Amino acid sequence: MRIWMPRLVAYTIIGYAQLKPYFDLHGYMRRWWFRKPKGHDESAAADGRRDTSWGARVHNTLRSDEGRDLHDHPWWSISIVLLGGYWEIMPTEQEQPARLDSQPETSLLRGYRRVWRGPGSIVFRKATDRHRLEIPEGKDSWSLFIMGPWQRNWGFHTPRGWVNWREYSDLPSASG
């Protein structure tokens, strides 16, 4: 789905959100709160526990997702591209076996699609939907990212199965 996205509207949304910073993912994504959900705090971010309502952030994605593995999210989400854009790689059918997700180079042969998401694109996702983002070389993307209440931990779909994001990123667990 795509709507007309006037630049003035995009800049107004971005400017409003930039008054409420959220932590950046250095070199990958800068983030700001548009609407901070109730129950969201540092401990919730660290241990994966979320007793939250819905929230929204502005994301400025600076580069493509690393690696070839697709990831899912901890909540349903809606992305609205404000400026720039990205290619989204996802299974043609989300019900197809996740074991193929680490091989998107065979997308045309193996049931994957690459869809351009430009300004005004609106994407609805379930928490279990898998995807990967590709940012065009030398460009970036600005999106309003709306997330529902926390439902589950999130991770990556690899040849060895689903892997929690902390393990995948080689980060220590929240408990130690």
NUVO-798269 format. One record per residue: residue in three letters; x, y, z of N, C-alpha, C in turn. Coordinates in pm, whole numbers, padded with zeros to 5 digits, always signed. Example, Ala and Ser with C-alpha at 12.3 -4.5 7.8 and 13.67 -1.06 7.14 Angstrom:
<recs>
ALA+01319-00569+00780+01230-00450+00780+01320-00330+00780
SER+01285-00225+00708+01367-00106+00714+01290+00003+00787
</recs>
This chain:
<recs>
MET+00085-00117+00000+00000+00000+00000+00090+00124+00000
ARG+00047+00224-00073+00126+00346-00080+00034+00467-00081
ILE+00074+00569-00006-00001+00695-00002+00093+00808-00045
TRP+00038+00920-00078+00119+01037-00109+00179+01088+00021
MET+00310+01111+00024+00378+01157+00144+00443+01292+00117
PRO+00374+01403+00149+00435+01535+00130+00559+01548+00219
ARG+00665+01609+00164+00789+01625+00241+00765+01705+00369
LEU+00676+01803+00364+00647+01882+00484+00593+01793+00596
VAL+00506+01699+00562+00452+01606+00662+00565+01519+00717
ALA+00649+01467+00628+00762+01383+00671+00854+01461+00765
TYR+00891+01583+00726+00981+01663+00811+00917+01700+00944
THR+00786+01721+00946+00716+01753+01071+00719+01633+01166
ILE+00692+01514+01114+00696+01392+01196+00837+01370+01250
ILE+00937+01383+01163+01077+01364+01204+01116+01467+01310
GLY+01084+01593+01287+01119+01699+01382+01056+01679+01518
TYR+00930+01638+01521+00862+01612+01647+00931+01498+01723
ALA+00961+01390+01653+01025+01274+01717+01165+01307+01768
GLN+01238+01391+01696+01376+01421+01735+01386+01493+01869
LEU+01274+01535+01925+01274+01594+02059+01283+01486+02167
LYS+01264+01358+02129+01262+01247+02225+01352+01134+02177
PRO+01484+01144+02199+01575+01041+02148+01557+00904+02215
TYR+01586+00802+02138+01595+00664+02184+01737+00622+02149
PHE+01788+00512+02204+01928+00480+02176+01947+00438+02031
ASP+02061+00480+01975+02096+00449+01837+02160+00312+01827
LEU+02151+00252+01711+02226+00132+01677+02340+00181+01589
HIS+02453+00211+01653+02564+00284+01593+02598+00236+01451
GLY+02598+00330+01358+02635+00302+01220+02527+00234+01138
TYR+02418+00194+01204+02311+00123+01134+02180+00202+01134
MET+02136+00245+01254+02006+00311+01263+02004+00413+01377
ARG+01954+00531+01345+01928+00633+01448+01779+00628+01477
ARG+01741+00645+01607+01600+00627+01644+01555+00732+01745
TRP+01429+00772+01731+01367+00868+01822+01224+00821+01849
TRP+01174+00853+01968+01035+00820+02001+00939+00919+01938
PHE+00838+00869+01874+00723+00950+01833+00616+00936+01942
ARG+00600+00814+01990+00513+00786+02105+00577+00672+02184
LYS+00628+00704+02303+00690+00603+02388+00581+00521+02456
PRO+00586+00387+02444+00481+00306+02505+00493+00300+02657
LYS+00381+00287+02724+00383+00268+02868+00456+00138+02899
GLY+00534+00138+03006+00605+00016+03047+00737-00005+02978
HIS+00779+00086+02892+00906+00069+02822+01016+00141+02899
ASP+01116+00066+02942+01230+00125+03013+01355+00046+02977
GLU+01469+00084+03032+01595+00017+02999+01593-00131+03034
SER+01535-00169+03150+01534-00310+03187+01450-00391+03089
ALA+01343-00333+03040+01260-00404+02943+01339-00428+02815
ALA+01418-00330+02775+01499-00346+02654+01607-00451+02675
ALA+01662-00460+02796+01772-00552+02823+01725-00697+02836
ASP+01615-00722+02905+01577-00860+02932+01469-00915+02840
GLY+01420-00834+02748+01320-00881+02654+01179-00878+02708
ARG+01162-00851+02835+01028-00844+02896+00964-00712+02857
ARG+00842-00720+02813+00773-00597+02779+00627-00608+02819
ASP+00586-00528+02913+00444-00515+02945+00405-00378+02894
THR+00389-00367+02765+00376-00236+02704+00247-00220+02626
SER+00216-00096+02602+00110-00062+02508+00178-00043+02372
TRP+00108+00013+02278+00168+00038+02147+00259+00160+02155
GLY+00353+00168+02063+00444+00282+02057+00482+00310+01913
ALA+00557+00418+01893+00601+00453+01758+00735+00525+01767
ARG+00822+00494+01672+00952+00560+01664+00975+00607+01520
VAL+01060+00705+01508+01113+00741+01377+01248+00672+01365
HIS+01268+00599+01256+01393+00529+01229+01462+00595+01110
ASN+01589+00624+01126+01673+00669+01014+01773+00556+00990
THR+01745+00473+00890+01828+00356+00860+01940+00400+00767
LEU+02064+00377+00811+02182+00428+00742+02246+00326+00648
ARG+02225+00197+00674+02286+00094+00590+02198-00030+00589
SER+02228-00120+00499+02153-00245+00488+02175-00333+00610
ASP+02081-00425+00634+02100-00525+00738+02225-00606+00706
GLU+02302-00641+00809+02422-00722+00788+02381-00866+00762
GLY+02465-00937+00687+02440-01078+00663+02321-01101+00572
ARG+02290-01228+00554+02181-01265+00464+02059-01318+00538
ASP+02072-01340+00669+01962-01399+00745+01850-01298+00767
LEU+01728-01345+00752+01612-01261+00776+01582-01258+00926
HIS+01517-01152+00972+01482-01140+01113+01331-01116+01127
ASP+01283-01138+01249+01144-01108+01281+01144-01001+01390
HIS+01030-00973+01450+01018-00866+01549+00941-00915+01672
PRO+00952-00843+01784+00880-00886+01904+00734-00843+01910
TRP+00686-00769+01810+00549-00719+01809+00502-00704+01665
TRP+00370-00695+01649+00320-00658+01516+00371-00516+01490
SER+00382-00481+01364+00432-00347+01334+00373-00294+01204
ILE+00379-00162+01193+00342-00092+01071+00456+00004+01040
SER+00512-00004+00922+00616+00088+00878+00558+00182+00773
ILE+00584+00311+00790+00544+00411+00691+00671+00483+00649
VAL+00711+00468+00524+00834+00531+00476+00807+00680+00457
LEU+00891+00762+00520+00876+00907+00514+00963+00969+00405
LEU+01090+00933+00402+01188+00985+00305+01282+00873+00264
GLY+01339+00883+00145+01432+00779+00100+01357+00652+00069
GLY+01411+00540+00115+01345+00413+00093+01442+00298+00107
TYR+01389+00177+00090+01471+00057+00103+01407-00057+00023
TRP+01489-00157-00005+01441-00282-00062+01414-00375+00055
GLU+01299-00439+00054+01267-00536+00158+01269-00676+00096
ILE+01351-00763+00155+01360-00902+00111+01276-00985+00208
MET+01185-01065+00154+01099-01147+00240+01053-01270+00163
PRO+01010-01372+00236+00955-01488+00167+00829-01449+00090
THR+00808-01513-00024+00686-01488-00100+00565-01523-00014
GLU+00575-01632+00057+00471-01674+00152+00538-01687+00288
GLN+00489-01617+00389+00552-01623+00521+00542-01763+00582
GLU+00451-01847+00533+00437-01981+00587+00543-02078+00532
GLN+00621-02036+00432+00719-02127+00373+00830-02156+00473
PRO+00902-02268+00456+01004-02309+00553+01111-02202+00574
ALA+01137-02169+00699+01236-02066+00731+01378-02111+00700
ARG+01401-02241+00681+01538-02289+00655+01595-02229+00526
LEU+01511-02177+00439+01559-02117+00315+01596-01970+00331
ASP+01565-01912+00446+01579-01767+00463+01721-01715+00451
SER+01821-01796+00475+01958-01745+00469+02013-01748+00327
GLN+01930-01779+00230+01975-01787+00091+01894-01697-00001
PRO+01877-01569+00036+01793-01483-00049+01851-01454-00186
GLU+01979-01490-00209+02033-01469-00343+01961-01557-00444
THR+01892-01659-00397+01815-01745-00486+01668-01704-00485
SER+01644-01577-00456+01507-01530-00433+01409-01563-00545
LEU+01450-01549-00667+01355-01574-00776+01327-01723-00792
LEU+01422-01807-00751+01405-01951-00765+01343-02014-00641
ARG+01362-01953-00527+01325-02016-00401+01209-01950-00328
GLY+01133-01868-00393+01015-01812-00329+01039-01690-00243
TYR+01133-01606-00283+01157-01481-00212+01126-01366-00304
ARG+01097-01252-00245+01072-01134-00327+01147-01016-00269
ARG+01177-00922-00357+01248-00799-00322+01158-00686-00366
VAL+01108-00610-00265+01007-00508-00292+01062-00371-00254
TRP+01049-00273-00343+01092-00136-00313+00987-00069-00225
ARG+01035-00011-00115+00949+00065-00023+00995+00209-00026
GLY+00928+00293-00104+00962+00435-00115+00871+00520-00030
PRO+00889+00654-00033+00807+00744+00048+00657+00717+00029
GLY+00587+00707+00142+00444+00680+00140+00409+00532+00147
SER+00509+00444+00133+00481+00300+00145+00439+00268+00287
ILE+00336+00186+00300+00288+00142+00431+00294-00010+00431
VAL+00362-00066+00531+00381-00211+00540+00328-00258+00675
PHE+00239-00355+00672+00185-00417+00793+00256-00551+00812
ARG+00306-00578+00934+00376-00704+00961+00326-00767+01091
LYS+00318-00901+01091+00296-00976+01214+00432-00990+01282
ALA+00433-01019+01411+00560-01037+01483+00644-01147+01422
THR+00582-01248+01367+00655-01362+01312+00696-01344+01166
ASP+00656-01236+01102+00696-01212+00963+00846-01189+00956
ARG+00909-01249+00855+01054-01243+00840+01090-01151+00725
HIS+01199-01074+00744+01243-00986+00636+01386-00939+00661
ARG+01438-00870+00562+01570-00807+00568+01562-00681+00484
LEU+01634-00576+00528+01633-00448+00455+01763-00426+00380
GLU+01752-00372+00260+01868-00330+00181+01850-00182+00149
ILE+01948-00102+00190+01948+00042+00164+02035+00066+00040
PRO+01988+00141-00059+02071+00169-00176+02203+00235-00134
GLU+02308+00201-00203+02442+00254-00175+02441+00407-00171
GLY+02497+00462-00062+02507+00607-00048+02377+00677-00009
LYS+02274+00602+00022+02144+00660+00058+02108+00621+00201
ASP+01994+00673+00249+01939+00632+00378+01787+00631+00366
SER+01721+00592+00473+01576+00583+00472+01522+00634+00605
TRP+01412+00706+00600+01342+00756+00719+01204+00692+00722
SER+01168+00631+00835+01038+00566+00848+00976+00596+00983
LEU+00844+00598+00985+00769+00597+01110+00737+00450+01135
PHE+00787+00397+01246+00775+00255+01279+00682+00242+01400
ILE+00563+00188+01377+00462+00173+01482+00464+00028+01527
MET+00476+00007+01659+00481-00129+01710+00370-00153+01812
GLY+00317-00274+01808+00213-00312+01902+00274-00354+02035
PRO+00191-00403+02127+00242-00453+02254+00338-00571+02232
TRP+00434-00586+02322+00532-00694+02312+00461-00828+02313
GLN+00502-00919+02221+00443-01053+02214+00543-01164+02238
ARG+00669-01142+02202+00766-01251+02200+00907-01194+02186
ASN+01007-01278+02211+01143-01237+02178+01159-01242+02027
TRP+01262-01174+01978+01282-01170+01834+01418-01228+01802
GLY+01436-01261+01674+01563-01319+01634+01576-01333+01485
PHE+01671-01419+01447+01708-01440+01308+01680-01584+01268
HIS+01642-01602+01142+01615-01734+01088+01738-01776+01009
THR+01809-01876+01060+01937-01919+01004+01927-02064+00956
PRO+02031-02114+00887+02028-02255+00846+02016-02351+00965
ARG+02058-02309+01085+02045-02397+01203+01916-02371+01280
GLY+01828-02288+01225+01700-02259+01289+01692-02116+01341
TRP+01587-02090+01419+01567-01956+01476+01669-01934+01586
VAL+01734-01816+01584+01837-01782+01683+01799-01648+01746
ASN+01794-01644+01881+01766-01521+01953+01864-01413+01911
TRP+01819-01289+01905+01902-01178+01856+02029-01160+01939
ARG+02024-01185+02071+02145-01169+02154+02251-01271+02116
GLU+02208-01396+02099+02302-01500+02060+02356-01472+01919
TYR+02268-01434+01830+02307-01405+01692+02409-01292+01686
SER+02387-01190+01770+02475-01073+01773+02596-01095+01864
ASP+02604-01213+01925+02713-01248+02016+02721-01152+02134
LEU+02604-01119+02190+02596-01032+02307+02570-01117+02430
PRO+02617-01072+02547+02587-01148+02670+02437-01144+02698
SER+02386-01249+02762+02244-01249+02797+02218-01145+02904
ALA+02093-01105+02917+02056-01001+03014+02079-01049+03157
SER+02075-01181+03179+02091-01234+03315+02237-01252+03353
GLY+02327-01233+03263+02467-01248+03301+02552-01232+03187
</recs>
